[in-house]
Amino acid sequence: MRDMNFLIENNGKPIWHPMAHPAEMRANAPKVIIKGEGVHVTDLDGRTTLDAVGGLWNVNLGYSSAPIKQAMAEQLDMLPYYSGFRGTSTAPSIELAYELVDWFRPEGMARAFFTSGGSDSVETALRLARQYWKIKGEADRTKFIALKKGYHGTHFGAASVNGNANFRRNYEPLLPGVFHIPAPWTYRNPFDETDPARLAELCARALEDEIAFQGADTIAAFIMEPVLGAGGVIVPHESFMQRVRAICDRHGILLISDEVVTGFGRTGAWSGARLWGVKPDMMTLAKAITSGYFPLGATMIGETMAEVFESDKSSFGSIGHGYTYSGHPVGCAAGLAALAETRRLKLHENAAARGMELATALAALKARHDIIGDVRSQGLMAALELVGDRATKTPADKPTMARVADAAYEAGVMLRVSGSNIILSPPLILTSADVATIAEGLEAGLSAR
């Protein structure tokens, strides 16, 4: 590593950071993280903080998982890379595909297509959805429907199904034939409905209405996060995804469950679809599949879709899609180790238990601080929506959000700010003491505004 003076001098200059204005990064140098251990990270100044962001929803096992590091080192010695483009497989890719199918068998998954991350996985699902209908002889089914406030990545197709203008406007026009319906968000929705069950029904009706308007025979798939993550941890009523599944079945539309965040235990269940008792047609995975130790993702394909592709006798069934690093042997080795540790530690159970403790702590903070307009959580994914005024629900401004995050950091907790939301997605190895530390950091941040 270069010396400290070099890092300070060049911080924020040669890099353009994701989801940030380059000028702002040059004017206000970002934090330089140099070490991670357990649930903590240490910056260039030697300050250690509890990472309540979990990297980016993904470091479920924390920063000290020796089995993952060992698996990666051993695979680097054996075979650091080989391509799957020439009809070749590697041992780790075969093993991991088998494990993933077994893991998500309750959701009806039968095949795995490897990618390099979440955006790749969503892009793959969208392409396979269109291809599926061509194989079926229904080539007019090209459209997609998604939820407003949903987040599905940054690739052209993935950004097109995003339901937040912040991730769309600078890159429009995007993919044509993509339409959005209201999210089941009790705090802000066009129906002014605060009852979650009633809101789920209204949003489901909006889906039915959009399908009728577009024509069911033109729609390829509906895509949704079982719990909306980057949009502000919007937790639907338990009936909503089941309603969506029934509507899709009624109109012959594929259902894609975007599990990039919710897969592998974060919600308190092994997947968001399993949490709500739904079998989708495809699932998109990434993030916790390696606990962030290697960029890897997968698109899981359900039994019915797999049968259609594999029984096809025409050229339409050939997969004309892939990535240089699809099924990367080091990534798959990391994935195998991460999944073994995830299962051994029963991280979904810990996420559920610690999530209840966190929800209690956040409710107590809301009772003390008028700036908190709403608190939402499911397992170890949570959001505090900050407002300038509770009565009008006016979102807190950017300087206020920055002051809260900075004060919390000084108090020993790393937070993520997204618009007027404070997002919490800590590692799933979190302890009760760690939950208390997060609450203390939030208290310091909210008190300093």
C-alpha positions as CSV (number, residue, x, y, z in Angstrom):
1,M,0.0,0.0,0.0
2,R,1.2,3.5,-0.8
3,D,2.1,5.8,2.0
4,M,-0.6,7.8,3.8
5,N,0.4,11.1,2.2
6,F,-0.1,9.7,-1.3
7,L,-3.5,8.4,-0.4
8,I,-4.6,11.7,1.2
9,E,-3.3,13.7,-1.8
10,N,-5.0,11.5,-4.4
11,N,-8.2,10.6,-2.6
12,G,-11.3,11.5,-4.7
13,K,-9.2,12.6,-7.7
14,P,-8.4,9.7,-10.1
15,I,-11.6,7.8,-9.1
16,W,-15.2,8.5,-10.1
17,H,-17.3,7.0,-7.4
18,P,-20.6,5.2,-7.9
19,M,-23.8,7.1,-7.0
20,A,-21.8,10.4,-6.4
21,H,-21.1,13.7,-8.1
22,P,-17.4,13.7,-9.2
23,A,-17.1,17.4,-8.2
24,E,-18.4,16.7,-4.8
25,M,-15.9,13.9,-4.3
26,R,-13.1,16.1,-5.3
27,A,-14.3,18.9,-3.0
28,N,-15.0,16.7,0.0
29,A,-12.7,13.7,0.0
30,P,-14.5,10.5,0.8
31,K,-13.5,8.3,3.8
32,V,-10.6,5.8,3.0
33,I,-11.3,2.4,4.5
34,I,-8.2,0.4,5.0
35,K,-9.2,-2.5,7.3
36,G,-12.1,-4.7,8.2
37,E,-12.5,-7.1,11.1
38,G,-15.7,-8.7,12.3
39,V,-18.5,-6.1,11.9
40,H,-16.0,-3.2,12.1
41,V,-14.1,-1.1,9.6
42,T,-11.1,1.2,10.2
43,D,-10.3,4.3,8.1
44,L,-7.1,5.9,7.2
45,D,-7.1,8.1,10.3
46,G,-7.3,5.0,12.5
47,R,-10.9,5.5,13.5
48,T,-12.8,2.2,13.9
49,T,-16.6,2.1,13.4
50,L,-19.3,-0.5,13.4
51,D,-20.3,-1.0,9.7
52,A,-24.1,-0.7,9.9
53,V,-24.2,-0.7,6.1
54,G,-22.6,-4.1,5.8
55,G,-20.5,-3.0,2.9
56,L,-23.5,-2.6,0.6
57,W,-26.1,-5.0,1.9
58,N,-23.6,-7.8,1.2
59,V,-21.0,-8.5,3.9
60,N,-23.3,-10.9,5.8
61,L,-20.5,-12.8,7.4
62,G,-18.4,-9.8,8.4
63,Y,-14.9,-9.1,7.4
64,S,-13.1,-12.0,9.0
65,S,-14.4,-15.2,7.5
66,A,-11.4,-17.4,7.3
67,P,-13.1,-20.2,5.4
68,I,-13.9,-17.9,2.5
69,K,-10.4,-16.5,2.3
70,Q,-8.9,-20.0,2.5
71,A,-11.2,-21.3,-0.2
72,M,-10.2,-18.5,-2.5
73,A,-6.5,-18.9,-1.9
74,E,-6.7,-22.7,-2.5
75,Q,-8.6,-22.1,-5.8
76,L,-6.1,-19.5,-6.9
77,D,-3.4,-22.1,-6.6
78,M,-5.4,-24.8,-8.4
79,L,-7.1,-22.8,-11.2
80,P,-7.3,-19.0,-11.0
81,Y,-9.6,-18.6,-14.0
82,Y,-11.2,-20.5,-16.9
83,S,-14.0,-19.5,-19.3
84,G,-17.4,-21.2,-19.6
85,F,-17.9,-19.9,-23.1
86,R,-16.3,-22.9,-24.9
87,G,-18.5,-25.5,-23.4
88,T,-16.2,-26.0,-20.4
89,S,-17.0,-26.1,-16.7
90,T,-14.9,-25.9,-13.6
91,A,-15.3,-28.0,-10.4
92,P,-16.4,-25.0,-8.2
93,S,-19.0,-23.8,-10.8
94,I,-20.6,-27.3,-10.9
95,E,-20.6,-27.6,-7.1
96,L,-22.0,-24.1,-6.5
97,A,-24.8,-24.5,-9.1
98,Y,-25.8,-27.7,-7.4
99,E,-25.8,-26.0,-4.0
100,L,-27.8,-23.1,-5.3
101,V,-30.5,-25.3,-6.9
102,D,-30.7,-27.3,-3.7
103,W,-30.8,-24.1,-1.5
104,F,-33.7,-22.6,-3.5
105,R,-35.5,-25.8,-4.4
106,P,-38.4,-24.7,-2.1
107,E,-38.9,-21.7,-4.4
108,G,-39.0,-24.1,-7.4
109,M,-35.6,-23.2,-8.8
110,A,-34.0,-25.7,-11.1
111,R,-31.0,-24.1,-12.9
112,A,-28.3,-21.4,-12.2
113,F,-26.8,-19.0,-14.7
114,F,-23.7,-17.3,-13.2
115,T,-23.0,-13.6,-13.5
116,S,-20.6,-11.0,-12.0
117,G,-23.1,-9.2,-9.8
118,G,-26.7,-8.1,-9.2
119,S,-27.1,-5.8,-12.2
120,D,-25.8,-8.6,-14.4
121,S,-28.3,-11.0,-12.8
122,V,-31.2,-8.7,-13.4
123,E,-30.1,-8.1,-17.0
124,T,-29.9,-11.8,-17.5
125,A,-33.4,-12.4,-16.1
126,L,-34.9,-9.7,-18.4
127,R,-33.2,-11.2,-21.5
128,L,-34.2,-14.8,-20.6
129,A,-37.8,-13.6,-20.1
130,R,-38.0,-12.2,-23.6
131,Q,-36.3,-15.3,-25.0
132,Y,-38.7,-17.6,-23.2
133,W,-41.6,-16.1,-25.0
134,K,-39.9,-16.3,-28.4
135,I,-39.4,-20.0,-27.8
136,K,-43.1,-20.3,-26.8
137,G,-44.1,-18.6,-30.1
138,E,-45.4,-15.4,-28.3
139,A,-42.9,-12.9,-29.5
140,D,-45.1,-10.0,-28.7
141,R,-44.5,-10.5,-25.0
142,T,-41.6,-8.0,-24.6
143,K,-42.9,-5.6,-22.0
144,F,-42.0,-5.4,-18.3
145,I,-43.9,-4.1,-15.3
146,A,-42.2,-3.1,-12.0
147,L,-42.8,-1.2,-8.8
148,K,-42.2,2.5,-8.3
149,K,-39.4,2.9,-5.7
150,G,-38.0,-0.5,-6.7
151,Y,-34.2,-0.8,-7.4
152,H,-32.8,-3.4,-9.8
153,G,-29.3,-2.2,-10.8
154,T,-27.5,0.0,-13.2
155,H,-27.4,-1.8,-16.5
156,F,-29.5,-0.4,-19.3
157,G,-32.4,-2.9,-18.9
158,A,-32.0,-3.1,-15.1
159,A,-32.0,0.7,-14.8
160,S,-35.2,0.8,-17.0
161,V,-37.1,-1.3,-14.5
162,N,-35.9,0.8,-11.6
163,G,-38.7,2.8,-10.1
164,N,-36.8,5.8,-8.8
165,A,-36.1,8.8,-11.1
166,N,-32.7,9.4,-9.3
167,F,-31.4,6.3,-11.1
168,R,-33.1,6.9,-14.4
169,R,-33.3,10.6,-15.5
170,N,-29.7,11.2,-16.4
171,Y,-29.7,8.2,-18.7
172,E,-33.1,8.5,-20.4
173,P,-34.5,7.5,-22.8
174,L,-34.1,3.9,-21.4
175,L,-35.5,0.6,-22.6
176,P,-39.0,1.1,-24.1
177,G,-41.9,-1.0,-23.0
178,V,-41.3,-0.7,-19.2
179,F,-44.1,0.4,-17.0
180,H,-44.5,1.0,-13.2
181,I,-47.2,0.7,-10.7
182,P,-47.4,2.2,-7.1
183,A,-45.4,0.4,-4.4
184,P,-47.2,-0.9,-1.3
185,W,-45.6,1.9,0.8
186,T,-47.9,2.9,3.7
187,Y,-46.0,6.2,4.4
188,R,-46.3,7.6,1.0
189,N,-48.7,6.3,-1.7
190,P,-51.1,7.9,-4.2
191,F,-54.1,6.3,-2.4
192,D,-53.4,8.0,0.9
193,E,-53.9,4.5,2.4
194,T,-52.2,3.6,5.7
195,D,-53.6,0.1,6.2
196,P,-51.0,-2.3,4.8
197,A,-53.5,-5.0,3.8
198,R,-55.8,-2.6,2.1
199,L,-52.9,-0.9,0.3
200,A,-51.7,-4.3,-0.9
201,E,-55.1,-4.8,-2.5
202,L,-55.1,-1.4,-4.1
203,C,-51.6,-1.9,-5.6
204,A,-52.6,-5.4,-6.9
205,R,-55.6,-3.7,-8.6
206,A,-53.2,-1.2,-10.2
207,L,-51.2,-4.1,-11.6
208,E,-54.4,-5.7,-13.0
209,D,-55.3,-2.3,-14.5
210,E,-51.9,-1.9,-16.1
211,I,-52.0,-5.4,-17.5
212,A,-55.5,-4.8,-19.0
213,F,-54.3,-1.5,-20.5
214,Q,-51.1,-2.9,-22.0
215,G,-52.6,-6.2,-23.0
216,A,-51.5,-9.3,-21.1
217,D,-50.2,-10.9,-24.4
218,T,-47.6,-8.1,-24.7
219,I,-46.1,-8.5,-21.2
220,A,-43.1,-10.7,-20.6
221,A,-42.6,-10.4,-16.8
222,F,-43.3,-8.5,-13.6
223,I,-40.1,-7.9,-11.5
224,M,-40.1,-6.9,-7.8
225,E,-38.0,-7.0,-4.7
226,P,-39.9,-9.0,-2.0
227,V,-38.8,-6.2,0.3
228,L,-37.7,-3.0,-1.5
229,G,-34.2,-2.1,-0.4
230,A,-32.5,1.0,-1.9
231,G,-35.9,2.6,-2.3
232,G,-36.1,2.9,1.5
233,V,-36.8,-0.6,2.9
234,I,-40.4,-0.7,1.9
235,V,-42.0,-3.8,3.5
236,P,-45.1,-5.0,1.7
237,H,-48.0,-6.6,3.5
238,E,-47.6,-10.3,3.6
239,S,-50.4,-10.8,1.1
240,F,-48.9,-8.6,-1.6
241,M,-46.5,-10.9,-3.3
242,Q,-49.0,-13.7,-3.2
243,R,-51.5,-11.5,-4.9
244,V,-48.9,-10.6,-7.5
245,R,-48.1,-14.3,-8.1
246,A,-51.8,-15.1,-8.6
247,I,-52.3,-12.2,-11.1
248,C,-49.2,-13.2,-13.1
249,D,-50.5,-16.8,-13.2
250,R,-53.9,-15.6,-14.3
251,H,-52.4,-13.7,-17.2
252,G,-49.5,-16.0,-18.1
253,I,-46.9,-13.5,-17.0
254,L,-43.5,-14.5,-15.6
255,L,-42.6,-13.3,-12.1
256,I,-39.0,-12.3,-11.4
257,S,-38.1,-12.1,-7.7
258,D,-35.1,-9.8,-7.3
259,E,-33.3,-11.3,-4.3
260,V,-30.0,-9.5,-4.8
261,V,-30.5,-8.0,-1.3
262,T,-33.0,-10.3,0.3
263,G,-31.3,-13.6,-0.6
264,F,-29.5,-15.7,2.0
265,G,-31.1,-14.6,5.2
266,R,-31.3,-10.8,5.5
267,T,-35.1,-10.8,5.9
268,G,-35.1,-13.5,8.5
269,A,-35.9,-16.1,5.9
270,W,-33.5,-17.7,3.3
271,S,-35.2,-15.6,0.6
272,G,-37.8,-12.9,0.3
273,A,-40.0,-15.2,-1.9
274,R,-39.9,-17.8,0.9
275,L,-40.7,-15.2,3.5
276,W,-43.9,-14.5,1.7
277,G,-44.6,-18.1,0.6
278,V,-44.2,-17.5,-3.2
279,K,-42.6,-19.5,-6.0
280,P,-41.3,-17.1,-8.7
281,D,-40.3,-18.1,-12.2
282,M,-36.8,-16.6,-11.8
283,M,-34.7,-15.3,-8.9
284,T,-31.7,-12.9,-9.1
285,L,-28.9,-13.3,-6.7
286,A,-25.6,-11.6,-5.8
287,K,-24.2,-9.7,-2.8
288,A,-24.2,-12.2,0.1
289,I,-23.6,-15.2,-2.3
290,T,-19.9,-14.6,-1.5
291,S,-20.4,-12.2,1.4
292,G,-18.9,-9.5,-0.8
293,Y,-15.5,-11.3,-0.9
294,F,-15.7,-11.8,-4.7
295,P,-17.9,-10.2,-7.4
296,L,-20.3,-13.0,-8.2
297,G,-24.0,-13.3,-9.0
298,A,-26.5,-15.8,-10.4
299,T,-29.9,-15.9,-12.1
300,M,-31.9,-18.8,-11.0
301,I,-34.4,-20.4,-13.4
302,G,-37.5,-22.2,-12.4
303,E,-38.5,-25.7,-13.5
304,T,-41.1,-24.7,-16.1
305,M,-38.8,-22.2,-17.8
306,A,-35.9,-24.7,-17.7
307,E,-38.1,-27.4,-19.4
308,V,-39.1,-24.9,-22.2
309,F,-35.5,-24.0,-23.0
310,E,-34.1,-27.5,-22.8
311,S,-36.8,-29.1,-24.9
312,D,-36.5,-26.5,-27.6
313,K,-35.3,-27.8,-31.0
314,S,-34.9,-24.4,-32.7
315,S,-32.2,-21.7,-32.5
316,F,-34.4,-19.7,-30.1
317,G,-33.3,-21.9,-27.2
318,S,-29.6,-21.1,-27.6
319,I,-28.3,-18.8,-24.8
320,G,-26.7,-15.9,-26.7
321,H,-25.8,-14.1,-23.5
322,G,-23.0,-14.4,-20.9
323,Y,-20.1,-12.7,-19.2
324,T,-16.4,-13.2,-19.3
325,Y,-16.4,-14.0,-15.6
326,S,-19.6,-16.1,-15.6
327,G,-18.9,-19.0,-13.2
328,H,-15.4,-17.7,-12.2
329,P,-13.8,-20.6,-10.3
330,V,-12.4,-18.4,-7.5
331,G,-15.8,-16.7,-7.1
332,C,-17.6,-20.0,-7.1
333,A,-15.1,-21.3,-4.5
334,A,-15.8,-18.2,-2.4
335,G,-19.5,-18.8,-2.8
336,L,-19.3,-22.4,-1.7
337,A,-17.5,-21.4,1.5
338,A,-19.8,-18.5,2.1
339,L,-22.9,-20.6,1.8
340,A,-21.5,-23.3,4.1
341,E,-20.8,-20.7,6.7
342,T,-24.1,-19.0,6.2
343,R,-25.9,-22.3,6.8
344,R,-23.7,-23.3,9.7
345,L,-24.3,-20.1,11.5
346,K,-28.0,-20.1,10.7
347,L,-27.7,-16.4,9.8
348,H,-31.4,-16.1,8.9
349,E,-32.3,-16.9,12.5
350,N,-29.8,-14.4,13.8
351,A,-31.1,-11.8,11.3
352,A,-34.7,-12.4,12.6
353,A,-33.7,-12.2,16.3
354,R,-31.4,-9.2,16.0
355,G,-33.8,-7.5,13.6
356,M,-36.5,-7.6,16.3
357,E,-34.1,-5.9,18.7
358,L,-33.2,-3.3,16.1
359,A,-36.8,-2.6,15.4
360,T,-37.5,-2.0,19.1
361,A,-34.5,0.4,19.3
362,L,-35.6,2.3,16.2
363,A,-39.1,2.7,17.6
364,A,-37.7,4.1,20.8
365,L,-35.6,6.6,18.7
366,K,-38.7,7.7,16.8
367,A,-40.5,8.4,20.1
368,R,-37.7,10.7,21.1
369,H,-36.9,12.5,17.8
370,D,-39.5,14.4,15.8
371,I,-37.2,14.4,12.8
372,I,-38.0,10.7,12.3
373,G,-41.1,10.5,10.2
374,D,-41.2,6.8,9.7
375,V,-39.3,3.6,10.6
376,R,-39.4,0.5,8.5
377,S,-37.7,-2.9,8.9
378,Q,-37.7,-6.5,8.1
379,G,-35.0,-8.7,9.6
380,L,-31.7,-6.9,9.3
381,M,-32.7,-4.4,6.7
382,A,-34.1,-1.1,8.1
383,A,-34.7,2.5,7.3
384,L,-35.4,5.7,9.2
385,E,-37.1,8.3,7.0
386,L,-36.2,11.8,8.2
387,V,-38.5,14.7,7.8
388,G,-38.4,18.5,8.3
389,D,-42.0,18.3,9.5
390,R,-44.0,15.3,10.6
391,A,-47.3,16.8,9.7
392,T,-46.4,17.6,6.1
393,K,-43.9,14.7,5.7
394,T,-41.5,17.2,4.1
395,P,-38.2,15.2,3.5
396,A,-35.2,16.3,5.5
397,D,-32.7,18.3,3.4
398,K,-29.3,17.1,2.3
399,P,-27.2,19.1,4.9
400,T,-29.3,17.6,7.7
401,M,-28.8,14.1,6.5
402,A,-25.1,14.7,6.2
403,R,-24.8,16.1,9.7
404,V,-26.7,13.0,11.1
405,A,-24.4,10.6,9.3
406,D,-21.2,12.5,10.2
407,A,-22.1,12.7,13.9
408,A,-23.0,9.0,14.0
409,Y,-19.7,8.2,12.4
410,E,-17.8,10.2,15.0
411,A,-19.8,8.2,17.6
412,G,-18.6,5.0,16.0
413,V,-21.3,3.9,13.6
414,M,-21.1,3.9,9.8
415,L,-24.5,4.8,8.2
416,R,-25.8,5.0,4.7
417,V,-27.8,8.0,3.5
418,S,-30.1,7.6,0.6
419,G,-32.2,10.7,-0.1
420,S,-34.0,11.4,3.2
421,N,-33.5,7.8,4.4
422,I,-30.9,6.4,6.7
423,I,-30.4,2.8,5.5
424,L,-29.3,0.1,7.9
425,S,-28.1,-3.3,6.5
426,P,-25.4,-4.6,9.0
427,P,-23.7,-7.9,8.8
428,L,-25.9,-10.8,9.8
429,I,-23.4,-11.9,12.4
430,L,-24.5,-8.9,14.5
431,T,-24.8,-9.4,18.2
432,S,-27.2,-7.8,20.7
433,A,-24.4,-5.6,21.9
434,D,-23.8,-4.4,18.3
435,V,-27.5,-3.5,18.0
436,A,-27.1,-1.3,21.1
437,T,-24.1,0.3,19.6
438,I,-26.0,1.1,16.4
439,A,-28.8,2.7,18.5
440,E,-26.2,4.8,20.4
441,G,-24.7,6.0,17.1
442,L,-28.1,6.9,15.7
443,E,-28.9,8.8,19.0
444,A,-25.7,10.8,18.6
445,G,-26.4,11.5,15.0
446,L,-30.0,12.6,15.5
447,S,-29.1,14.7,18.5
448,A,-26.5,16.6,16.5
449,R,-28.7,17.7,13.6
